[in-house]
Amino acid sequence: MRIVILFLSCLISAAASVHNLKNFNIEAVDTISSASCSKIVNETVWDGIKTVDSDAYELRWKMIKDKSIIQIFISAQFSNVTWIGFGLSESGGMLGSDIVTVTKLSPDSAAKVADRYAPWTAFPIVQAPPPYPDKDILQDWKLTCSTSSHSYLGAILERAIDTKDNYDRLIQPGEHPVIFAYGSEPSSDINYHGPNRGTTSVDFFNTPITSFPPSDADAKEDFILSPFEMSGTTDQYICQLFDFKSPTRQIVAVEPLYANGQGESFQHHMLVYSCSNVVEISPSASFQHSSVCGSPQLTGRSKEVGDSLLARGSCNTLVYAWALGGKHMVFPDEAGSVIGDEGTRFVVVELHLNDAENKAVNYSLIGAGVRFHTTTKLRIYNASSIAVGDVSLTLGSYFDPVDSQVHKKYNSSDIPGGKEAVHYQSSCVTDCTSTWGGPIRLFASFQHMHGYGRQIWLSHLRPTYDHSLQQYVNTPQPLISYREFWSFAFQLTDVVDSEVFPADQLNLHCVYDTTKADKHGVNFGVHSSTEMCMVFLWYYPARPTVSKMCGSAVGLSFCDASKTPQLPFQPVRDHGDMDTLVPVTAFAKEDQSSLLTKSPLSLPTYAPSPLPTPAAYGYGSRKEMGRQFKVGLAVGGFVALLLVLIAAGLLWRSLYCVESASGDQRKENESVEEGRKNSLELVVDSGDASDG
């Protein structure tokens, strides 16, 4: 009986394992004809259709089964096309994307599908050999059918919205970055796509969105840089001043205007500032022409500087930030950025050009700029911005304790070369936020690093009083913004919703991968070959007491460019705890709701436990945990099947033994019965003899 129970238990375990492993590394091949598939595509009522890449690539989608399953149709029209791909991206780049590919097996109809993912690859990214992107252990995409010809390939696929697979991205309502690619090289698998790839965004749930521009916008103003002849220099910062000659208004939305009508690859990023007094920039500033930022015609200086205007003079209110892959920005319904009054009459557009391959020699930059959508119906709150992090670009340096005028580096370079993960932290400490005079609400975040960046996130710490310890302790709040797979080419402005109170601390974490960098390492600086670590935050209500910048400068924490740094700060550059509380002074509270400026109480200088996410700079991340889970699942399935075989053998042996024992017992019973009969016959014979 126990053997039977063991057998049934093993059978149930094996069935569960087989259910979990039903998609285990199996690439589906379609069996429906091409003509039948085309009919299904045409007869299906799709929720949405999007064409990209000059209509060469098409994506259709539909939610089915109570929106628990997504069905898509992807197709590419291209000479000798042999494969097509579709991916769900974190920010628009390939790294970290959840990808599915369809490969043509024969000219008429047969095709196969492969579920894939793109693991981290260090900068600079070069063409990777097949099978990159890697094939997922669990194949969650199902191929319904495919249709193809010499110059066309399309396929209907479906997948669960949430596959519970750590290598797959959850599909949620709202705009989602999507990548696509296709190739034509003859192969049984995918190959390098070359220029046949791109990025777009899709809301698969067709969520109702606020109209763009907002309904209360009653005017628009374009600030376009005058034509500029690029010199072929690797990095150039181009600036132009504008005079907003209108009464006070509020900016409620901003959108980028691309040079020559398109987002050229050498347009790296753009910052737009509002300025209180243009005379502080240059008494003879010209509003008619764009020029190199820091040039004599812009600053009145005799020497050309050629770097960013960030924090220079009074042009330190950031209105808008854009980088490759970026989009328009819409302010919350209750807030807008003031422009046109005495403090914000002037605007500076700063465009960073990066031409590493000298492709833009004698190229005339025409049409680059920004468009403001404004309203005279002033909203409840005025919005503003603050830059957090290494805004002085000196994160790897410190003041010499003997000579405060001398800057020294912690290492020969700010970021050592040959390292997979070098971590820096720059903090906006409680001594800075304690002067803000009230809480602020963050609604947008623009993180910024360069090519060697790997991960970036902004954590939020709040001092709370522990009565048992009789002191303040550091309480982690939800992360404000986070990019697990940083992409130099795709830097988006994220919508956030976080409230920051006086005495809170903001920690910006930047992780760099220099395994492919020069052996001497990388320094912090304004050029694309150097690195940065900063985040721009938009908030409301605008408070004059909130500094425009908050972070570190030459090893010291500071609250504003106009204030002297006071607190020593050692950056975190190892793989220790991810959130280090900088030694600061906070004000004691009589209760948990009001901040009082009395009874100074020092916060503990310990490092709190690491936050649940992100994991330690890619090590032990969800991707690695997913791999461990799948390996464990595979091993578990194998063990379960082995136990089934063993149980079956034991059961067979048991049944055989029972059968053998039954046969022996029958023979013994027959022998006993025969003996009993013989005995009876003897008794009868003896009786007959006596009677005679």
N, C-alpha and C positions, 0 to 999 in steps of 0.2 A: 504493500500500500504506500509506504514511504517513497519507494522508487517511482511509483506512478505520480505522486504529488510533485516530486523533484522534476520529473519529465515535463509535467504541465507548466511548472514555474519557469523552467528554461525555455519552453516553447513560447510563453508569453513574453519573456525578455527578448527573445530573438525577434519576435514579431515587432516589438517596439523599436528595436534597433534597426530592423529592415525598413520600418516606416520612416525613421529619421535619416536613414542613409539612402532613401529611394532616389535622391538626386545626386548622390555622391560621385562627383567628377565624371558625370555622364553627359556628353554633348548630344542634344536631341537633333534628330534628322527628320525633316518633314516628309509626309507621304501624300499630301494633297497636291493635285496637279496645279501647274502655274495658272492655267485658265480659270480653274475653280477658285483659286486664291484671289485672283483679280476680281472675280465676281463678288466674293465676300467683302473685299475692300470697298467696292463701289456701293454695295447694298447696306453696309454698316452706317448707322447714324453716329458720327463721331462727335465728341464733346468739343473738340477744337482741332484746328489744322494750322501748322506754321511751316512756311518755306523760308530757307536761308541759303546763303552762298549763291546768290544770283539764281535762285530757284532750282539749283542742282540737287539740293537735299530737302526732303520733306519729312515732317513729323506729324502724325495724327495720334490722338489719345482719346480714351473713353474709360470712365469708371464703371465697373460692374460689380454685381453681388454686394449690394449695399455699400458701395465704395470701399470694399475691402480688397479688391483686385483692380489693378490697372492693366488695360490693354492698349498697346501702342502699335502703330504701323510706321515703319521707317523705310525710306527708299532713297536711292541716289541714281541720278541720270548722268552717266559719265562713260566715256569710251572705254571698253574693255574692263568695266568695273567688276571686281572679283569679291569684294567684301565691303560691308558697311558697319559702322559702330555708333552707339548712343551711350551717353553717360550722365550720371547725376553727380555734379561737382559741388565742392564746398564753397568756392568763390569764383569759379569760372575757369580754373586751370585743370590740368590733367591729374596732378598729384593728389592722391587721396580720393580719386573718383571711383564710383561704382559703375562699371561698364558692362555692356553686352555687345557682342559682335556676331554678325551673320556672314558666313562664308559660303560662296557658291561652289558646289561640288561638280556640277555639270552645266552645260550651256542652257539646257531646257528648264529644269525645275529644282532639282535636288539641292538642298542647302543644309548647313548645320549651324547651331547656335552655341555660343560659349559665354558663360557668366564669368566676368573678370573684375579685377580691381587694380589700381595703380599705386604701388607702395612708394614711400619716400625715396627720392633720388636727389643727391646733392647738386648744387649749382656749380658750374654751368651744366645745364642738361644737354646731353648729346644724344644722337640717335641710339636707342637701345635695341639690342638684338631680340628677335622673337624668343619666347612668347610674350614679351612685355607688351601690354600690361599682363600681369600674372593671372592664370586661371584660378577661379575660386574653387575651393574643395567642394562646396555645396552649390550645385547648379540650380538656381531658383528661377531663372527665366525659362518659360516654356515656349517652344516654337509651334505656332498654330499652322502656319503655312508660309510659303515663299513664292514669289513670282519673279521671273528674270528673262533677260534677253542679252544680246551682245553688248548693249550699252545701258542696261537697266537692271537693278536689283532691289527688290522690296520684300519685306517680311512682316507678318503679324506676330506679335509676342505678347505674353502676359506674365504678371508676377504679383505676388501679394504686396500690399502697401507696406506692411511691416513683416519682413521675413524672419525676424528674430535672429538673423545672421549678422554677426559683427562686421562682416566684410561688405554688407549692403547698407545703403543709406535709406533712412525712413523718408517716405514721401508724405509731405504735409501740405496743408493749405498755404497759399501765398506764393510769391514769385520764387522759383527755384532755378539756380544756374544749371544750364544743360550744355554739354559738349557733344560734338558730332565729328565724324571723320569717315573717310572712305578711301579705298585704294584700288589699283588696277594691275598690280604685278601678279603674274600667275603663280599660285602657291596653294597648298592645302590648308594654310593658316593665314592669319593676317600678317601684314608687313608694314613698313614705314609709310605713313600717309602723305609725307611731304607737305605741300601747301593745302591739301584737300582736308581742311579741318577748320573748326571755328567754335564759337561760344554764343549762346543766346540764353534767354530765360523764359520759363513757362510756369503758369499757375495751373496745375493739372486739375484742381478742384474748381477752377473758374470762380474764385472768391470775388465777391463784389469789392471793388476798390474805389478809393476816392478819386474823383476826376482830376486829370492833369491838364492845364493848371487848376488850382483850387477855384471853386466857384466864386469866391469873394475877390479874386484877382481882377483888377480893372485896368491894368496897364502893364506894359512890358518894356524893358530897356536893355539894349544890347551894348556890351562893352567888348569891342573887337580890336585886337592888336593890329596896328598898321602893318603892311607887308614888310617882311624882314628877310634879308638874304642870309641864309645859313652859311657859315664859313668852313664847315667840316670839322670843327672842334668837337671833341668827344662829348663834353658837357657844356651847356650854355643855359644861363638863367636870363630870360627875356622879360622885361617889365614895361608897363605903360600906365601912366596916370590918367584918370578920368575925373571930370567934375560933374557931379550929379546935381544939376541946377533946378531941382524941383522942390516943392514944399515937403515937409516931413511925411514919409510913407513907411510902410512895413514890407519887407521882403517876405513872401510866403512860399516861394519856390524858386529854385535855381536849376538851370540846365546848361550843359557844356555845348559849345559851338566848336566843331572840329576844323582844323586847318585843311583847306582845299576840299572841304565837305566830307572828310573822312578822318577816322582816328588813326593817323599815321603812327607807325611803330616808334618813331623817334620823339613823339610827344609823350614824355614820361609822366609828368604830373603837373597840375596847375593849382595854385593857391590864389584866392581872391580876398583882399583885405579892405576894410573900411578905415579911413584915416580921419583924425580929428583936425589936423592942421598941415596942409601940404608944405608950408614954409619950412617945417622941421625936416622935410625930405630934401628940398632944394629951393632956394629963393628964386632960381631961374628955371624951374622944372618946366618941361615942355609937355603939353597935352596932345600934341599932334603926331608923335612918332614913338614907336617902340624902340627900345635899346637894351643893351646889356645891363642887367640889374647892377647897381653900384657904379655905373659909368658916370663921367663928369656931367653929362647933360641931364642925368637923373638926380644926382646927389650934390652937384656943385663942387665935388672934389676934383683935384687935379689928377688923381690916380684911379684907374679902373679897378673895381673890386670884383664884380662878376659873380656874386653869390646871392643867396636868398635874402630877402628883406625881413624875414621872420624876426620879430622883436626889435626891429630897428626903428627908432623914432617913435612916432605915435601911430604908425600903421601896424597895430598889433591885435586888432579885432578880426579874427578869421571868420569870414562869411560863408565860404564854400571851399571844399577841397575835392579835387578830382584826380584820378590816376587811371592808367590803362585798365579797361574793364569796368570803369565807373559809370554811373548813370546820373540822372537828375536827382535832386534832393527836395523833399516836400516837408515843410515845417508842420508841427502839430496844429490842430485847428484852433487852439487857444493861444498860440504864440507866433511872433514874427520878429524879424531883425530890423531895427530902425535904420533908416537911411534918409539923408537930406537935411537933418538938423545941423547945428553948428559943430557937433562932435563927430558926425559921420557923413559929411558932405562929399568927401573925396574917396575914390576907389582906386586900388592898384590891382592890376591883373599880372600875376607872375607865372610864367610858363617855363618849366624845366625841360630842356631838349637834351636827349641822349642819342648820339649818333656814333656808337662804338665802332661800326664798320665803315664809317666815312661814306655813307651812301647819299648823304644830302648835300654834297658839295654843289654850290651854286643853285641850291634849291630855294625857291621863294616861298616863304611861309605866308599863306594868305587865308584869312577868315577865322583864325583861332581866337577864342574868347569865351564869353559867358553871357547868359541871358537871365535877367532878374524879372520875376513876375511879382508885381507889387500891388498893394491895396491902400486906399485912403481910409477905409473903414478899419481903424486901428483895433487890433485884437487885445485881449485882456492883458497878456504879458509880453514884455520885450525879451527877446532871446539874445544870448551872447555865446561866447566860446572860451575854452581854456585849453592850452597845450600842456600835456603831462608827459614826463619822462626826461630824456637826455636832450633838452631843447638847446643846450649850449654845445652839443657834440663833443663833450669832454668826459664821457663816461669812463674811459680807460685811464684817466689822468687824475692827479691830486696836487694840492698845493704843497710845496716844500715847507716842512715845519720850521726850518731855519730862515729861509727867505721866502716870504709869502708871494713874492712877485714871480717866482720860478714854478713852472708846472713840470711835474714828473709823471712818467707812466708806470703802471704796476708791472708791465712786461715790456719787452722790446717793441711789441705791437699791442694794440688794444685787444684784439681777438687773436689768440695764437692759431697758427696754421696746423692743418692735419688733425683737427678735432671734429668728432661727430656732433657734439653738443656742448657748446660753451654758453653758459647762462649768465645774463646780467639782470639786475633788478634796479630800477630807479623809482624812488618813492616821493609822493606828495604827502608830507608828514602832517601829523596833527597840529603842530605849531603853526602850520600854514592855514589849514582848514578852520582852525579855531577862530580866525579873524574874519571869517566870511559873513558873520552876522545873521545867518539863517540858513535853512536847507535849500538845496537846489535840486532840480529834476533833470537828469540827463535824458536826451531823446535821440542822440545820434553819436556815432563813434567812427573815426577814421584812423585806423592803425597804419603805421608806416615804418617799413624797413627796406633794405635793398636786397641784392641778389643772394647773399649768403644767409639771409634769415630763414629759419626753419619753423619756429613757432612763436606766437606772440599772444599774450593775454593780459587783461587788466583785472586784478583782484581788488577786493574791497573789504577793509577791516574796520570794525567799529568797537571802540572801547566801551565795555559794559562793566558796571561795578559788581564785584563778587563779595557779598557780605561775609561769607565764610572765610575768605582770604583777606578781607579788609583792604582790598586794592582793586584797581582796574585790571581787567583781563581783555585780551584781544579776541574778538568774536568774528570769524569769517562770515561774510555776506555772499550771496550769489555772485558769480563772476559777471562783470559788466560786459565784457566782450572777449572773444576767444577765436583764434585761427589755428587749427591743428596742423594744417598743411599750408604754410605760407607760400604765396606765389608772387614773385616780383612783378609779373606781367598783369596780375589781376588784383587790384586793391580797391575794395568796395567800401562805401559808407554804410555801416550797419545801423539798423534801427534798434535802439536800446530803450530800456525803461528802468532807471535806477534812481533812487533818491539818496543824496549824499548830505549828511548832517555835519555841522561844525564838530571838529575833533575826530572825524573819520580819517582813515588813511587809505590812499590809493597807491597800489604797487603795480608798476608796469614791468612785465617780464618779457625779455627777448632772448631767444635761443638761436644760436648760429651754428651752421655746419660748414666747416672750412676744410673738409677732406680734399677738396679739389682746388683750394686756394693756393697762392704762392706760399712757399715754406716759411717765409718771413711773417705771414699772417696778414690781417686786415685791420685798418684803423677806422675810427669814426670820422666822418666828414660829409661835405655837401655833394661830392661827386658820386656817380653811380658805382664806381669801382670801390668806394668806401662803404661804410655802413651807418645806419641810423637806428634809433630806438625811441619812438615817440608815438603818442596818440592824441588826436584832436577830438575834443568833446564839445558838443553843443548842449546848452541847457537853458532853462528859464526858472524863475524870473532873473533877468539881468541884474547883478548886484555890483555896484562900484567897489565894494570891499573884496570881491573875488578877484584874485590875481589872474592875469592873462596867461601866465605860465607858472608851472609848479613842478619841481623835480630836482635834478642834481646838476651841479656845475663844478667841475674840477674837484671832484671828491666831496663836495659839500652840498647840503640840502639848502634850497632857497625858495622863497615865496614869490619873488618877482624880480625882474631884471634891475629894478631900481633899488632893491634892498640888498644888504650885505648878507651873504650866507653865514649861518651861525652854527649849524650842527654837523659834526663829522659823520661821514657816511662811507662805509666800506662796501663796494658792490659784491654781490654774490656771484662767483664765477665757477662754482663746482657743482656737483650733483647732490647737494644737500637739500635741506628743506626748501620748498618752493616759495614760501612766504615768510620773509624775515621782517620782524617788527623793528623798525629803526628806533633807537633810543630817542625819545621825545618827551616833552612835558605837556601834560593835559591839565585841564582845570577840573577840580572836584565838582561833583554835582550834589545838591541837596536831594534831588529826586532824579528819576530817569528821563524827565521830559524837558527840563530847563538847564541850560549851560550857564554856570555862574563863573565870573572871572575872579575867583578867590580861592584860597587854600590850595596852592599848587601841589599836585601829587604826581610823582613819577610813575610812568607805566613800566611794567616788567620788561626786561630786555631779553626775553626768551624767544625762540622761534617756534611758532605753533605747528601743530601737525599738518602735513601736506593736505591740500584740498582734494576732494574726491576726483575732480578733473581740473586741469588736464593731468594725465599721468606724467611721470618724470621724463619730459622732453622726448617722447616717442618710445621710450623703453617701458614695456609693460602697458602699452596703450591698448585701446580697444581692438586694434588690428592684431596685435600680438596675442591678446587674450582670446580673440576669436580663433586664431590659429591653434592655440593650446586646447581650446574647447573642441575644435574639430578633430584634432589628433586624438584626443581622449575619446571622442565619440566613435572614431574609427576603430580604436583599440578595443573599446567596450563592445562594439558590434562583433568584432572578431572573436573575443572571448565568449560572448553569448552564443555565437554559432558553434564554437568548440564545445561548450557545455551541452548544447543540444545533441551533438554527435555522441558525446560521452554518455548522456542520459539515455539516448536511444540504444546504445550498445548494452548498457546495464539492464535496461528493460528487456531487450531481446534475450540476454543471458538468463534473466530471472524467469522469463516465460519458458525458455528451453529447459531450465532446471526443473521447473514445476511439471512440465510435460513429461520429462524423464522419470521424475519421482512418481508421477501418476501411473506410468507404464509399469514400473517395478512393483508398485502396490497392487496393480491388477493381477500381475503374474503371481504374486504371493497369495493373493486372495483365491485365485484359481487353484493353486497348489493345495491350499488348506481345504478348499471345498472338495477337491479330488480325494484328499486323504480321508475327509469325513465320510465321503461316499464309500470308500474302500472299507473303512471301519464298520459301517453299517452292514455292508455285504458280508463281512466276516462274522458279524454277530448273527445275522440271519442264517448263514450256513451252519454255524455251531448249533443253533436251535433245531434245525432240521435233523442234524445228526443225532441229537439227544432223543428226539421223538422216535427215531427209527430204532 
